[in-house]
Amino acid sequence: MKPIRTVSLIMLISIITFNLWSQGNGEWGGKLRQRFTQIKLNEIGRELNLSPDRLERFRPVYMRYDFEKTNSKIRLAKGLMRVNPDSLTEDEAERLVRDQLVNARRQIEIREKYYDEFRKVLTAKEIVRLYQCENDIQRKIGQEVKRRTQRIRDRRF
């Protein structure tokens, strides 16, 4: 039963993720992003075995955390990893690296900020599991995106 749920979750998240990328930041994209966060929140609630009451107390905190974290990562992804280093001047490369460092610090600040808020609802062990669950979801999304990209490439040739 668990493999079926996992595959279903991966497929749903992948579909939503592809739609998010294609929709941009408009109203529709915002709604999809919110729906994607809700799916992640439901999966995290299931993995942490949270009661409905605790999940409702956790939900607004997680929504704010995920919004801040996602917006910071979007800026990070648009920079350093999507550029050909040979096409940059030394000054442009310096700026990109410094921007990436600023964004990495921002990610740490976000985690530190929300740790205290999470502690109001979750135990420290549950927070560790939260981070592990988020990482697992991201890994599954990455695998699905890679698989779909490869399938598209295979069709072209």
Secondary structure, DSSP 8 states (H G I E B T S, - for coil): -HHHHHHHHHHHHHHHHHHHHHHTTSHHHHHHHHHHHHHHHHHHHHHHT--HHHHHHHHHHHHHHHHHHHHHHHHHHTTGGGS-GGGS-HHHHHHHHHHHHHHHHHHHHHHHHHHHHHHTTS-HHHHHHHHHHHHHHHHHHHHHHHHHHHHHHHHH-
